[in-house]
Amino acid sequence: MTDNTNPIPTDLESVTEAAEVATTWMQTHGMDFAMKLVAALLVFFIGRMITGIIVRALRAAMQKAEVDKILETFICNLVRVTLLLVVIIAALGTLDVPIASFVAIFGAAGLAVGLALQGSLSNFAAGVLIVLFRPYKVGDWVEAAGVSGSVEKVEILTTVLKTGDNKQVIVPNGQIMGSIITNYSANDTRRVDMTVGVSYDDDLDKVRATLNEIIAAEDRVLDEPACTIAVSQLGDSSVNFVVRPWVKTSDYWGVMFDLTETIKKRFDQEGISFPFPQQDVHLYNKSE
């Protein structure tokens, strides 16, 4: 009689041995790994909580100092990302992850990306410098990189300007920091520089007195510093006066336009002339 009972397969014995090995490893190392995992999670969540506290404190301090809203957001986001990166690295270190290897990999990847995005990184670095040194703020009228306009936004890579005719111009931060920046709104006061030409036949004392009366009647002109009215040049066709009143920065264009119109009307009333460029040509008859 044939025995049909099959012996235990060899594969089943291997599986059993593997299970025993796994059970032994879990008993030996499982608790240690679980403790490290819990510690890593604690580091991550506590670190994220501390990051939030630091960012909120920084935001409150910047709001108290009345820092521009866009600059406030830029700095807070940059600090948050940096601190979270530090927290993640610390959590991985708790799990005995070889941080050096990750740093090397990220460094190589960062180098490759940096070479590919040199212009963007340059603009980013310039944006950080703008935030730190604040050569201008939102609302200032500036001239930089060959463009002039009112600052609307200061972003990570670019600055957005609005021109006087309401065009939006986006300028890379790298070009701005690499050029001369003229901020017309940085100070509370500005000097209006005007040149007024009169005829050589006009009474200079009368011209000076008339200009003084015009300046004194303009309420937006500041008493200090005093306005300068003086003869600056004896031109080809005119005697040129410089008129330099000081005004609030916000009144600059209004005062300049109004004074130009007022000077023309008042000079017409006083009989003071504005000479046109002219040349005297003398003809001589030479007898043969």
C-alpha positions in Angstrom: 0.0 0.0 0.0 1.4 3.4 -1.1 1.7 6.2 1.4 0.2 9.4 -0.1 1.2 11.7 2.8 3.4 14.5 1.5 6.4 15.6 3.5 6.6 19.3 4.7 7.9 21.4 1.7 11.3 22.8 2.1 10.0 26.3 1.1 7.7 26.3 4.1 10.6 25.5 6.4 12.5 28.6 5.0 9.5 30.8 5.6 9.2 29.6 9.1 12.9 30.3 9.7 12.6 33.8 8.2 9.6 34.5 10.5 11.5 33.4 13.5 14.4 35.7 12.5 12.1 38.6 12.0 10.4 38.0 15.3 13.7 37.9 17.1 14.9 41.1 15.4 11.6 42.9 16.3 12.0 41.8 19.9 15.6 43.0 20.0 15.4 46.2 17.9 11.7 47.0 17.6 11.4 48.8 20.9 14.6 50.8 20.1 13.2 51.9 16.7 9.8 52.7 18.2 11.5 55.0 20.8 13.6 56.7 18.1 10.4 57.2 15.9 8.5 58.7 18.8 11.5 61.0 19.6 11.7 62.1 15.9 8.0 62.9 15.9 8.4 64.9 19.1 11.3 66.8 17.7 9.4 67.6 14.5 6.1 68.7 16.2 7.8 70.6 19.0 10.2 72.2 16.5 7.3 73.2 14.3 5.6 74.7 17.3 8.7 76.7 18.3 9.0 77.8 14.7 5.5 79.2 14.7 6.1 81.0 18.0 9.3 82.6 16.6 7.6 83.6 13.4 4.6 85.1 15.2 6.9 87.0 17.6 8.9 88.3 14.6 5.8 89.4 12.8 4.5 91.2 15.9 7.8 93.0 16.3 7.8 94.1 12.6 4.2 95.3 12.9 5.1 97.3 16.0 8.0 98.8 14.1 5.6 99.6 11.2 7.6 97.6 8.7 6.1 97.5 5.2 3.6 94.6 4.8 5.3 93.1 1.8 8.7 93.1 3.5 7.2 91.7 6.6 5.7 88.7 4.7 9.0 88.2 2.8 11.1 88.0 6.0 8.6 85.8 7.9 8.3 83.3 5.1 12.0 83.1 4.7 12.5 82.5 8.4 9.8 79.9 8.6 11.2 77.9 5.7 14.7 78.0 7.1 13.6 76.9 10.6 11.5 74.1 9.3 14.4 72.8 7.3 16.5 72.8 10.4 13.7 70.9 12.3 13.4 68.3 9.6 17.2 67.7 9.6 17.1 67.4 13.4 14.2 64.9 13.3 16.1 62.7 10.7 19.2 62.8 12.8 17.1 61.4 15.7 16.3 58.4 13.5 20.0 57.8 12.9 19.5 58.7 9.2 22.9 59.5 7.7 22.5 63.3 7.5 25.9 63.7 5.9 24.8 61.7 2.9 21.6 63.7 2.5 23.5 67.0 2.8 26.0 65.8 0.1 23.1 64.8 -2.2 21.2 68.1 -1.6 24.5 70.0 -2.0 25.2 68.4 -5.4 21.6 69.0 -6.5 21.7 72.5 -5.2 24.9 73.1 -7.2 23.3 71.8 -10.4 20.2 73.9 -9.8 22.3 76.9 -8.9 24.3 76.7 -12.2 21.1 76.4 -14.1 19.4 79.3 -12.3 22.2 81.8 -11.8 20.1 84.7 -12.8 17.2 83.8 -10.5 19.6 83.2 -7.6 21.2 86.6 -8.2 17.8 88.2 -8.2 16.9 86.3 -5.0 20.1 87.5 -3.3 19.3 91.1 -4.4 15.8 90.8 -3.0 17.3 89.8 0.4 19.6 92.8 0.2 16.6 95.1 -0.6 14.7 93.7 2.4 17.7 94.1 4.7 18.9 97.6 3.6 15.5 99.0 2.4 16.7 101.5 -0.2 13.0 102.0 -0.9 9.6 100.9 0.3 6.1 100.4 -1.1 4.7 103.8 -2.3 8.1 105.5 -2.9 8.8 107.1 -6.2 12.2 105.8 -7.4 14.4 105.7 -10.4 16.5 102.5 -10.9 17.7 100.3 -13.7 16.7 103.0 -16.2 13.0 102.9 -15.0 11.2 105.4 -12.8 7.9 104.9 -11.1 6.1 104.3 -7.8 7.0 101.0 -6.0 3.9 98.7 -5.9 5.5 95.4 -4.7 8.8 94.1 -3.5 8.8 90.4 -4.4 11.5 87.7 -4.0 12.9 88.0 -7.5 11.4 91.3 -8.8 10.2 94.8 -7.9 7.0 96.0 -9.5 6.8 99.7 -10.4 3.9 101.8 -11.6 4.9 104.6 -14.0 3.3 108.0 -14.1 1.1 107.0 -17.0 -0.1 103.9 -15.1 2.0 101.3 -16.8 3.3 98.3 -14.7 7.0 97.7 -15.0 8.5 94.5 -13.5 12.3 95.0 -12.9 14.6 92.1 -11.7 16.0 92.9 -8.3 19.5 92.0 -9.5 19.4 94.9 -12.1 18.1 97.3 -9.4 20.8 96.5 -6.9 23.4 96.7 -9.7 22.4 100.2 -10.7 22.2 103.7 -9.1 18.9 104.0 -7.1 17.4 107.5 -6.8 14.6 107.6 -4.2 12.6 110.8 -4.6 10.3 109.9 -1.6 13.0 109.1 0.9 13.0 112.6 2.6 10.0 114.6 3.8 11.0 117.7 1.9 12.4 118.5 -1.6 13.7 121.6 -3.4 11.9 122.8 -6.5 14.6 124.0 -9.0 13.3 126.5 -11.5 15.1 128.8 -14.0 13.4 132.0 -15.1 14.9 134.1 -17.9 14.1 137.8 -18.4 15.2 140.4 -20.9 18.4 142.4 -20.5 16.2 145.5 -20.6 14.2 144.5 -17.5 14.8 145.9 -14.0 16.5 143.1 -12.1 15.4 144.5 -8.7 11.8 144.6 -9.8 12.1 141.0 -11.1 13.5 139.8 -7.8 10.8 141.6 -5.8 8.1 140.1 -8.0 9.5 136.6 -7.6 9.6 137.1 -3.8 6.0 138.2 -3.7 5.0 135.1 -5.8 6.8 132.8 -3.5 5.5 134.5 -0.3 1.9 134.1 -1.6 2.3 130.3 -2.1 1.2 128.6 1.1 2.8 125.3 0.3 6.3 126.8 0.2 8.2 126.2 3.5 9.7 129.0 5.5 12.8 126.9 6.3 15.0 126.4 4.5 14.5 129.8 2.9 13.8 130.1 -0.8 16.8 131.1 -3.0 16.2 133.7 -5.7 19.4 134.9 -7.4 20.9 135.8 -10.8 22.6 132.6 -12.0 23.6 133.3 -15.6 24.0 136.0 -18.2 22.8 134.1 -21.2 23.0 134.8 -24.9 19.5 136.3 -24.9 18.4 136.5 -21.3 19.3 137.1 -17.7 18.6 133.9 -15.9 17.3 133.8 -12.3 17.2 130.6 -10.2 14.1 130.1 -8.0 14.6 127.4 -5.5 11.7 127.0 -2.9 11.5 124.1 -0.5 8.3 122.2 -0.2 6.9 118.9 1.2 7.7 116.0 -1.1 4.0 115.3 -1.7 3.6 118.9 -2.9 6.5 118.9 -5.3 4.8 118.6 -8.7 1.8 120.8 -7.7 4.0 123.6 -6.5 6.2 123.5 -9.6 3.3 123.5 -12.1 1.4 126.3 -10.2 4.5 128.5 -9.8 5.3 128.2 -13.5 1.8 129.4 -14.4 1.7 132.1 -11.8 5.1 133.5 -12.8 4.0 133.8 -16.4 0.8 135.6 -15.6 2.4 137.9 -13.0 5.2 138.9 -15.3 2.7 139.8 -18.0 0.9 142.0 -15.5 4.2 143.7 -14.4 5.5 144.1 -18.0 8.4 141.8 -17.4 9.3 140.1 -20.7 10.4 136.6 -21.5 13.0 137.0 -24.3 13.1 134.6 -27.2 16.4 133.3 -28.4 17.7 135.8 -30.9 20.8 137.0 -32.7 21.7 140.5 -33.9 23.0 140.5 -37.5 24.8 143.6 -38.6 25.2 144.2 -42.4 28.0 146.5 -43.7 28.2 147.9 -47.2 31.8 147.9 -48.3 32.4 150.4 -51.1 34.5 149.3 -53.9 
